[in-house]
Amino acid sequence: MTVVWKYVLSLAVEQHVQMPRDAEILSVQLQHGRITMWVRCLPDEKDTVFRQILMSGTGQLDAPDFDYEHIGTVQTPDGYVWHLFAGRED
């Protein structure tokens, strides 16, 4: 049986999130003012990986190339818009 887990992300250009190898990223949204990512996974999976998560503001020059998967766009209460991308497994 699969479950949905959440990960609170940092407001950082790059971060690495440890999750089960077969986790599927479902959504990224703002929850209680924090950027949060939800993944579907097998809760007992022992094989984990670090997924690279990149964050880029609209119009910024640090948007990743097209080898990254767009996983969501979040608008924060201060009006900034962040686009999030997931890289390959580490």
Buried (B, 14 or more C-beta within 10 A) or exposed (E): EBEEBEBEBEEEEEBEBEBBEEBEBBEBBBEEEEBBBBBBBBEEEEEEBEBBBBBBEEEEEEBBEEEBEEBBEBEEEEEEEBBBBBBEEE
